[in-house]
Amino acid sequence: MDWLLKLAIFIAAISILVVVHEFGHYWVARLMGVKVTRFSVGFGRPLWLRRAGRDRTEWVLSAIPLGGYVKMLDESEGRVAKKDLRRAFNRQPIPRRSAIVLAGPLFNFLFAILVYALLFTVGIDGLKPVVGKVDEDSPAARAGFRAGDELVSIDGKPVASWDQRRMHLYQRALDQAQVEVVARDALGVLHTRRLDLSALSAGRVSAGLIEREIGMYGYSPEVAPVLGSVEAGSVAAQAGLRTGDRIARIDGAEIRSWQEAVTRITASPGAALALTVDRQGVSQVIKLVPQTVERNGQRIGRIGVGVRAPELPPEMRVVLRYDPPTALWEGAQTTWDMSVVTLRMLYLMVLGEVSMKAVSGPITIAQYAHSSAMVGLDRFVMFLAIISVGLGVLNLLPIPILDGGQLLYHVIEAVKGGPLSERALYWGQMIGLSLLGALMLLAFYNDFARILQ
């Protein structure tokens, strides 16, 4: 059932973004006077079809919900009646055809801008930008950051929540630059500190940049050693552990935090352990042997339990909210920054400076779609905006069969003074299909590799 739910949410997310992208093509085509014969969400056999409008356009839901297309009147795809020739796509001047092709990716970006603007207007729940922990000998420690510091601005941009300027830091890390951060210490004194990111390689820029590479973590309440979940059929379930149990001791040693429990269990693969747990005020001893698993080349112990998430104190919660004009500007800025970072990461991937493991496929996207939907509607909509930006950037790449490839054809046609030959178009199609096929295989391989790990 969990996988069915993930699949349903994934299909819903993809369908929304396909409609946004294809509606861009459709709307501008109609604006330019081009006749649209079909608007399809999905590929393959039609499951639902309806004809509507002056042109009797076919609105279709198809069997394979992994994309979509807008079909326009075009002489390259069949005979066109003489009265409709002026409305054929191929008869339009290059600027009009390019505008129609460009509209799909632009609508993806516009969708992201409007989503962020709406979220910023309504308000996004976040974590107060207070440093909870600083790793020793990290860029943050060398810059002078301490636990309790509150971030005020980064490179002159005000900071109101912990994640607000994360995308800006990605860009500065790719530049291997120095970042100026104004922070207020626990006594209320303002300090200007310089984060030196010159030693970071592009391959180390990831979602956990601030924490894993810069060495600075946001505030986190103490995590008690209380079980939030027990996997069915796991070592813990077979031994009799239950959700809500509090681990008090392991082999007689007192356990004060979740991390202490994790450390003891992971360090004991295949070794018998005696866990003293408190269950509804009653103490009991449960014996078990952690399963041996391999992670990052090391053998560790695993019993199959999850932590109960602690409550965040009200004073550490913030709501990031702007007036509508500022929200629109922030939405545009966020979309722009995300587009630039995505494009730069793709470029560095081609150069070999960023690992191909960073490429995610449908399975990973489905998992993120499900996770965001479970958190709340606002997080799911934000996830859609992020994926929409990625689709916009991907479709603008100069690869035949993508929108960027079509735009490249138009540039060549303008320089050449005439359309490309059918042979050139055929080989372009083959090259484009091969590149996309290879990309999809890589994405699926990475997805399955993550699952197996």
Secondary structure by P-SEA (a helix, b strand, c coil): caaaaaaaaaaaaaaaaaaaaaaaaaaaaaaacccccccccccccccbbbbbcccccccccccccccccccccccccccccccccccccccccaaaaaaaaaaaaaaaaaaaaaaaaaaaaabbbbccccccccccccccccccccccccccccccccccccccaaaaaaaaaaacbbbbbbbbcccbbbbbbbbbcccccccccccccccccccccccccccccccccccccccccccccccccccccccccccccaaaaaaaaaacccbbbbbbcccccbbbbbbbbbbbbbcccbbbbbcccccccccccccccccccccaaaaaaaaaaaaaaaaaaaaaaaaaaaaccccccccccaaaaaaaaaaaaaacaaaaaaaaaaaaaaaaaaaaccccccaaaaaaaaaaaaaacccccaaaaaaaaaaaaaaaaaaaaaaaaaaaaaaac
